[in-house]
Structure formats: C-alpha cells, structure tokens
Amino acid sequence: MVPVGDSDSDGGAGRDGQVVGFIDIGTNSVRLMLVRISANRSYHVVNLQREVVRLGEEEFADHLLRPAAIERAVLVCRSFAGLARSHGAEEIVAVATSATREARNQGVFVARLRADAGLDVHVVSGREEARLIYLGVLGRVELGERTAFCLDIGGGSTEVIVGDARRHLFLDSLPLGAVRLAGDPNLPDVSGRVSSDDYQRLQRAVRLASVHAIKAVREFDVDVAYGTSGTVRNVAAVAARVLHDREPQRDETASLADVRKVVKLLRGLSLEERRGVPGLNPDRADIVIAGAVVLETLMTDLELPAVTALTECGLRDGMLMDYLSRGPHAALVHELTVRERSVLQLVRACGADEAHARHVAHLALELFDSSREADFHRLGAEERELLECSALLHDIGTFISYPDHHLHSAYLIANTDMLGFDQREIAIMAATVVFHRKAAPSARDPLYARLESADRKRVQTLANLLRLAERLDRSHGAVVRHAALRADGRRALTLRLVTNGPAQLELWGLENRRGSMEKAMGRRLTFEVEPAAATEAAVRGRPLPDAD
C-alpha cells in the first residue's frame, strides 16, 4: 500500500494549486473537466460540464462538418474556455476526436476554435484516443492481475482496448459510432421503432466493421469488461431501473442477457416513448439503438458475459492522467496504485496530519502481523490492506470538528468517490474508522449494522488494532517506534513497545484504557517497554524494520 515514509504533503484542503482545464470535443458532445492540482501532488475535480452539440451530424457521408454544427461546437467551446479561465485555469488542454479527424474541412473548424475560443486543439488519431481512454480506466479501477477489455462507443467511432494494470496490450478504433450509424443513409432509421430484420442489418454492418478487431481481441484471456461511454451507462441504467426495479449502482454491471432485453425493449418503442424510459437520457433517445447494437454485437461475438459501465470515466480522465504523467506530478500516477492514490488524495484534500496517519498505519500493520502470529485473528492480505487504508484515513474528519472527528471521518469515507474500492470495502473502512475511538463496535451504528455478519467480525478486529495503534501515537511524535503483540498462553497478550524517547502520554493512555482494551480483545494485556537505543533486536525474533 502507501509507503509509510513517503510524505510530500505540504498543505491541506485550503492550499491553492494549479488549475488545468481539459476539453474533449467529440462527435456527439463537448465535455469539460476542471482540475486543481496542488503542490502536495493531490488533485481534485473542480467542475464537470457536458453539452450535446452533434458536431458529426450529417458529416460522415461526405466528411464535411456542417456550418451549423461548427457554430454550435464553437459556441460551447468558447463558453467552456471562459468558464475554465474564470476559475483561474493556467492551461487548457483540448482534444478533438472522430468527427474532426475525418472532416475534410478540419482546418476551418480548428482555426475557428483558435480564433473564437482561444483554444489550440489537438486532433488525435483513433488509436491515440483509445490509449487515452485506457489511461482513464487505469486511473479509475484497480485491475490487479486481471486483463481487461474496454469499450468506448462514441458518436463517430468505437474504441476497443485490451490491457492489464501496467499498459495497453491492444488498441483499435472502429468506424462505428452512435451518431455515424444513426445518420447513415444506407442503414435503417433508428430514431423510432426498429424491426428485427432492420436490427439484423445493423448487426451485419457492425460485424463487417469489427471483424479484424474481434479476431485480435479473441487472442487474449479477458477477465473483466468495462464500458466508458454514455451508451453503455444508459443501457446499464435502464437494465437496473426497468428489469431489476432498483436504482443503478455507481459502476453498474449489465449482463449480456440484460443488454439483449433492454435493446429489444427500446427498439420496440417510438421516439417519444423511448424518451420516457427510466434510466435513459432523453437526449440519447434517437441514437441509443445505434450505440446499443454495437454493444450487444461486440459482447456477443467476444462472448463477454457482462460489462461494467464506469461512471464519469472516459477520454477526459485519460487526458488528465496523461498530463500528470508528463509533469512534476508524475509520481502521483506512476508510483501509486489507484487505491493508494484515492486514499492519499482524501488525506491531503482534508488537510489531515499525514505524518501521524502514516505512523499509525505503520504501527497498525505491525500489530496486525504480530497478533496474527499470536493467533489473535486469522485475517489475511485483504483485511491488512483495509486496516492500512483505515489508519491513513482515521483523522480526516478533524477539519470539520475534532470532538466527533471519528464520525466525520467515517462519513467522508462512506460518501467520497473512493476509486479502486468496491462498496463493501468502503463500508468496512468507514465502520472501522467509526470505532477507532470511544465506543466499541455496536449494531446500533448504521454503518456497522449494514455489514454482513462476517464483515462485522472483521471490523471488530480491525477497529481494535486501529484503536490501539492510534493510542500509541497520542502525542503525534512517533515516540513509539515499533509495537508487537505476543501471546502469553491462551488468555493473555503482551504488548511490546520500542520507544525513541519518553512516551509518558502513550503509556498513561494504555494504563487508563487497559480494562476496556482487555474487554474488547478478550485477553489479559500486559506491557513491555524498551528504549530503541538499547536494542536492535527483533520484534517477534527478527530484525526490526526501519520506519524512517
């Protein structure tokens, strides 16, 4: 997880930083993301905007952007650039994709953007677009050892990517997009009801355009599939709302069977009826079938059982990751995993005492490892990582109010977009942090009550260890350098501490809370203290790690 000695924090939530704007000029929509990048290598999104401009409307037959479409796009880009500059943006990175790169009058459009909006636009290739999209995915999910298939169904093209946690393995851009297919005069009209025969004609067109990509992707052993476009998100949302009668989750997963049912439902409706379907953005009602046929056909031909629609993830996110990887903040991208980055982002955004948080995490992990050897618990690597994250986050609520900061910290964890973690893991961390001070785990707490029985037991152990680790750094001076729990028979534990100097505050706290700790841990507890200078001997019989 996060290296315990790697703290570059030099500010908190209120510290100013560099504002950068990222504009994605797509075939269907123009999107803006404003990001503030702080000196402590954290960043957060200031603003997200999206406007439908249909830049590629009627373009793909003769590859000419229509004057009205150019005017709409220029107007929105000028507005977005003004918004970015009003927030103090020192730099605006603008990228144009399928509609612009295929337009014979591309130069006219790019010149208008420079003159009217003050934007120097980079027109990227299809494969570069795919690369940037995958960077966005890598910044959004924790792949581990898995291989992912990623699909982005845009207005003019569809990007397909295969990659692992380190890099892309395959990139391609297909001439398939919701606006392109919907406007193709040689294909059936998809704005209203679409018959089975007409839908099969659409599928044949998709297969013809994707045959080589399908063959290439089949060479990989794909473990998980992600969709990053509005088409995938809308189809997944309709499946949740209509088929399963529930609100869509943050990253909703739709099975192939669900996708087929949603497509059958939508193509049987008129345009007006489609606009009223729960989960479907009315702006997409006239092109959703054109996008959905790409999704269903590729999932079928690649034998993908399901696809996860990533919320607010796409080209803009990849542009941000690419920007960070090239500048002085590169370590934030290259040295940390998605989960590590999420945790440190939140610690630094809240202005928490990062040095204290890291030391508590260091002590908590030593206690976790030694108590496992003492047969106090049988938890594994997953719980160990969640304990470390909980320790790093345990004080983030202090900027709201110190007396109840454990409650505020838990609320922030539970209600912040913690990338790389699933909902269960977030719930475990929030519940662990709730109980790092004051009360022991109780079913009266709503965060704890919502957990499954096995996860409640995990939280009991993790909260005990976090509470003990936090008490060992009450002074925030790291005077307790190392800590370990050793079994003394079946009913007793010895807490062995190695200190850098006087640790009266920590020792007084331990003695004062001995009874409650023994009750929580179900063991008698004794303490041994040894100055660091007196020994380089091991905790648990081996050389002590260097915490500095």
Order of alpha helices (4+ residues) and beta strands (2+ residues): beta-beta-beta-alpha-beta-alpha-alpha-beta-alpha-beta-beta-beta-alpha-alpha-beta-alpha-beta-alpha-alpha-alpha-beta-alpha-alpha-alpha-alpha-alpha-alpha-alpha-alpha-alpha-beta-beta-alpha-alpha-beta
